[in-house]
Amino acid sequence: MSYGDANNPYGPPQGQGQQPGYPAQGQPNYGYPQGGAPQQPGQPAYGYPQAPPLGQQGYGGYPGGAPTEIPGGVKAARVMLFVIGGLQVLGAILFALSAIAVSAAKNDETLKDDVQFQQLADYSSGVLWGFTVAVLIWGVLAIWLGVKVGSGANGIRVTIMVFAILTAILGIYPFIVIGLAHTVLAILVAVFVGKSDGAAWFNRPRY
C-alpha cells in the first residue's frame, strides 16, 4: 500500500494538481503565524497591546513626564495662602489697635485709682499684644508658604498641609466668630495640595 496512491483512502488528502509532500494551498504552515513570516524579536505579540517605550510613561498622572507648570488646583491653593496671610496681617493690626486702646484707657485719670481695672487692663494689654505677635507670625508663614509653592519640594507640600489643618482647627476653636473664613480657605488649601496633581508638582524631578 502506497501513500502516494491517489485512490488510497487512508492517505492524506491531496489537492488537485498538488505535489506530494507539500501542504495544501490556503492552509497555514504549521509553526508560523498565518499570512506571514515568523515573529521577529522585539515585535509585540499578536493580540496584546504594545507597552509605551521607557521614558514616555506618565509621571504622577501626567503623560509624557512630570508637570512643567503649576497645576490649576495648586495655583488656587497658593492664592488662598496669600488671602489667609492678608487676613492674618489685618487681624494683627486690629489686635494691636485694641492693645493700644486698652493702654490708653489705663492711663485715663479717672481710672488710675481703680485697682481692678488696672489689673484687668495690664492683663488684657499683654494678651492682646501676644495675640498680635502670634497672628502676625502666622500670616507671614502663610505668605512664605505661598511664595514657596512655585519652587518647593515635597517638604513644603507637607508643611502646607499641616499649616492648613492647624488653621482650620483654630478657625473652629477658639476663633469661630472671626475664623470661619480661615477654616474654609484652609480646608480648600489642604484638598488642592493633597490631590494627585499637587503631589506630582511637588515631587517633580529637579535638574
Disulfide bonds with the S-S distance in Angstrom:
none
